[in-house]
Amino acid sequence: MVKFFRKIRQNLLSENKFTKYLAYALGEIILVVIGILIALAINNGNQNRIDDKNEQIYLLGLKEEFETSKFKLTELIAVNQRNYIGAKKILEHTATKNESLTETTFSELLYNTFSADIAFNPNNSLLNEMINSGNLKNLSNAELRKQLTNWISTMEDISRQEEELGIQREKVLDLFRTNENSLRTIFKQAGVYDEIGLPKTENDISNLGLLNSTEFENNILMFILTSYATEKAHYNPLMQDLDTILNLIKKEIK
C-alpha cells in the first residue's frame, strides 16, 4: 500500500503536476490524521471500558463494606442505648434511696450496663486501599468521592467521642477496684461467676452502699450524658452519612 501511494506521488512529480501533487499530499496527510484519530478513539474506548469495569468492581466492594458497617453501627447503637437506659435505672435508685433494691438486681443492672465497651469498627479496608493507592479518583461521581473522603475524618471524630465515653465508663468501674466494693459480688449475683468457673467464696461484700455515694451518682450521671451525646450527636448523624453514601453507591452501580 505504501509503495502504491509512493508511485502515485512519483508519477505526479514526473508529469510536473505540482498542484495535484500538493492536493494529493494534503489528502494523504488528512488520511493519516484520520487514521490516528480512529486509533486513539478505539484505544480510548477500550480504556474507558476498562475504567468502567474497574469502577464497578470498586463500587460493589464499597457497597458490601458499607452495608456491613451499617449493620455494625445499628448493633452498636442498640448496645449504647441499653447501657444508658440501665444507667438511668441505677440513677433512679440513687435519687430515691430505694431500700427495696436487692443485691442481685443491683448487680445485674451494673453488669448489663458496664460490661460492654463501645467502639465502632467499620469495614474500611477497600476504602483505605483506594485512598492510599490514589484509586479514589477513578470513581466518576464527585459527590461520592467527597462523601468517602469525609467519612475517614468523621471516623476520627467518632473515635475521640468513644474514647471519652470509655473514660466515663472506667470512672464507674474504678469504684469497684477499692476495698469498699466488690466486682466478685457483681459477677456472682449476675450469674457470671459460676458460668466461667471462678472459685467460690462465702463472704460477699455488698455494693448497695454505692447508692448513697455522691461520687457514684456523679459518675453515673456523666456516663449517661456522654452515652446520650454519643448517640444523638455522633452515631445518628453517622448513620445518615452512611445511608447517603450507600444511596450514592447504589445509583452508580450498573
C-alpha positions in Angstrom: 0.0 0.0 0.0 2.8 2.4 0.9 4.6 1.6 -2.4 1.3 2.3 -4.2 1.0 5.8 -2.8 4.6 6.5 -3.4 4.3 5.5 -7.0 1.4 7.9 -7.4 3.4 10.8 -5.9 6.4 10.0 -8.2 4.1 10.0 -11.3 2.6 13.3 -10.4 6.1 14.9 -9.9 7.4 13.4 -13.1 4.5 14.9 -15.0 5.1 18.3 -13.4 1.6 18.2 -11.9 2.7 20.0 -8.8 -0.7 21.4 -7.8 -2.2 18.0 -8.0 0.7 16.6 -6.0 0.1 19.1 -3.2 -3.6 18.3 -3.1 -2.7 14.6 -3.1 -0.1 15.0 -0.3 -2.6 17.0 1.7 -5.2 14.4 1.2 -2.7 11.7 2.3 -1.9 13.7 5.5 -5.6 14.0 6.2 -6.0 10.3 5.8 -3.1 9.7 8.2 -4.5 12.0 10.8 -7.9 10.4 10.5 -6.3 7.0 10.9 -4.5 8.3 14.1 -7.7 9.7 15.5 -9.6 6.5 14.8 -6.8 4.5 16.6 -6.9 6.9 19.5 -10.7 6.7 19.7 -10.5 2.9 19.7 -7.8 3.0 22.4 -9.8 5.5 24.5 -12.9 3.4 24.1 -11.1 0.3 25.3 -9.6 2.2 28.2 -13.0 3.7 29.1 -14.4 0.2 29.2 -11.6 -1.0 31.4 -12.1 2.0 33.7 -15.8 1.4 33.9 -15.3 -2.2 34.7 -12.8 -1.3 37.5 -15.2 1.3 38.8 -18.0 -1.2 39.0 -15.7 -3.6 40.9 -14.8 -0.9 43.4 -18.5 0.2 43.8 -19.6 -3.4 44.5 -16.8 -3.8 47.1 -17.7 -0.4 48.7 -21.4 -1.4 48.8 -20.6 -4.6 50.7 -18.2 -2.8 53.1 -20.7 0.0 54.0 -23.6 -2.4 54.3 -21.5 -4.3 56.9 -20.6 -1.1 58.6 -24.3 -0.1 58.8 -25.1 -3.4 60.4 -22.3 -2.9 62.9 -23.4 0.6 63.7 -27.1 -0.5 64.2 -26.0 -3.1 66.7 -23.7 -0.6 68.5 -26.4 2.0 68.8 -28.6 -0.7 70.4 -25.9 -1.6 72.9 -25.2 2.1 73.7 -29.0 2.6 74.3 -29.1 -0.4 76.6 -26.1 1.0 78.6 -27.5 4.4 79.2 -31.0 3.1 79.9 -29.5 0.8 82.5 -27.5 3.6 84.0 -30.7 5.7 84.2 -32.4 2.9 86.2 -29.4 2.9 88.6 -29.7 6.6 88.9 -33.4 6.3 89.9 -32.3 4.3 92.9 -29.6 6.7 93.9 -32.2 9.5 93.8 -34.9 7.8 95.8 -32.6 5.7 98.0 -35.0 2.8 97.4 -34.2 0.2 100.0 -36.2 -2.4 98.2 -33.5 -2.8 95.6 -31.8 -6.2 96.1 -28.2 -7.0 95.7 -29.0 -9.3 92.8 -31.0 -6.7 90.9 -28.3 -4.0 91.5 -25.6 -6.4 90.4 -27.5 -7.3 87.2 -28.0 -3.6 86.5 -24.3 -2.9 87.0 -23.1 -5.8 84.9 -25.6 -5.3 82.0 -24.8 -1.6 81.9 -21.0 -1.5 82.2 -19.8 -4.9 80.8 -19.8 -3.8 77.2 -17.3 -1.3 75.8 -18.4 0.9 73.0 -16.3 1.1 69.8 -17.4 1.4 66.2 -15.2 -0.7 63.9 -16.3 0.0 60.3 -15.1 -2.1 57.4 -12.9 0.4 55.6 -10.2 -1.9 54.1 -11.2 -1.3 50.5 -11.8 2.4 51.0 -8.4 2.8 52.7 -6.7 0.9 49.8 -8.4 3.2 47.3 -7.3 6.3 49.1 -3.7 5.1 49.7 -3.3 4.0 46.1 -4.9 7.1 44.6 -7.7 5.0 43.0 -10.5 7.0 44.7 -10.2 9.4 41.8 -11.4 6.6 39.5 -14.9 7.0 40.9 -16.8 9.2 38.4 -19.3 10.6 40.9 -17.7 13.7 42.5 -20.2 13.8 45.4 -19.5 10.2 46.2 -15.7 10.9 46.3 -16.4 13.8 48.7 -18.5 11.7 51.0 -16.0 8.9 51.1 -13.2 11.4 51.9 -15.3 13.0 54.7 -16.1 9.5 56.1 -12.5 9.0 57.1 -12.3 12.2 59.0 -15.6 11.5 60.6 -14.3 8.2 61.9 -11.5 10.1 63.8 -14.2 12.3 65.5 -16.2 9.2 66.4 -13.1 7.6 67.9 -12.5 10.6 70.1 -16.0 10.6 71.4 -15.9 6.8 72.1 -12.6 7.4 74.0 -14.4 10.0 76.2 -17.2 7.5 76.8 -14.7 4.9 77.7 -13.2 7.2 80.3 -16.5 7.8 81.9 -17.2 4.1 82.0 -13.8 3.4 83.6 -14.5 6.0 86.3 -17.5 4.0 87.4 -15.6 0.7 87.2 -12.7 2.3 89.3 -15.1 2.4 92.3 -15.0 -1.5 92.2 -11.2 -1.6 92.4 -11.2 -0.5 96.0 -11.6 -2.3 99.3 -15.1 -0.9 99.9 -16.8 -2.5 96.9 -16.7 -5.8 95.1 -16.6 -7.0 91.5 -16.9 -10.5 92.8 -20.3 -9.8 94.2 -21.5 -8.4 90.9 -20.2 -11.4 89.0 -21.8 -13.8 91.5 -25.2 -12.1 91.6 -25.3 -11.6 87.9 -24.7 -15.3 87.2 -21.3 -14.8 85.6 -19.2 -16.2 88.4 -20.3 -19.8 88.1 -20.5 -19.6 84.3 -16.7 -19.0 84.0 -15.9 -21.3 86.9 -14.3 -18.9 89.3 -13.6 -20.3 92.9 -16.5 -19.9 95.3 -16.4 -17.8 98.5 -18.7 -17.4 101.4 -18.3 -13.8 102.5 -19.6 -11.3 99.9 -19.2 -7.6 100.1 -22.4 -5.6 99.5 -22.3 -2.9 96.9 -25.6 -1.3 97.9 -23.8 1.4 99.8 -22.9 3.0 96.5 -26.5 4.1 96.2 -25.7 6.6 99.0 -22.5 7.8 97.3 -22.5 11.2 95.6 -19.3 10.2 93.8 -21.0 7.2 92.3 -24.1 9.2 91.4 -21.9 11.9 89.7 -20.1 9.2 87.7 -23.3 7.6 86.6 -24.7 11.0 85.5 -21.6 11.7 83.5 -21.8 8.3 81.9 -25.4 8.8 80.9 -24.8 12.2 79.4 -21.8 11.0 77.4 -23.6 7.9 76.2 -26.6 10.0 75.2 -24.4 12.5 73.4 -22.6 9.7 71.6 -25.8 8.5 70.1 -27.6 11.8 69.3 -24.6 13.9 68.3 -22.4 11.3 66.7 -24.0 7.9 65.9 -27.2 9.2 64.5 -25.5 11.7 62.1 -23.1 9.0 61.2 -25.9 6.7 60.2 -27.3 9.4 58.0 -23.9 9.8 56.3 -23.7 6.1 55.9 -27.2 6.0 54.2 -26.2 8.8 51.9 -23.0 7.0 50.8 -24.9 3.8 50.2 -27.5 5.5 48.1 -24.8 7.2 46.0 -23.0 3.9 45.5 -26.2 2.1 44.5 -27.0 4.8 41.9 -23.7 4.3 40.3 -23.9 0.5 40.1 -25.0 -0.6 36.6 
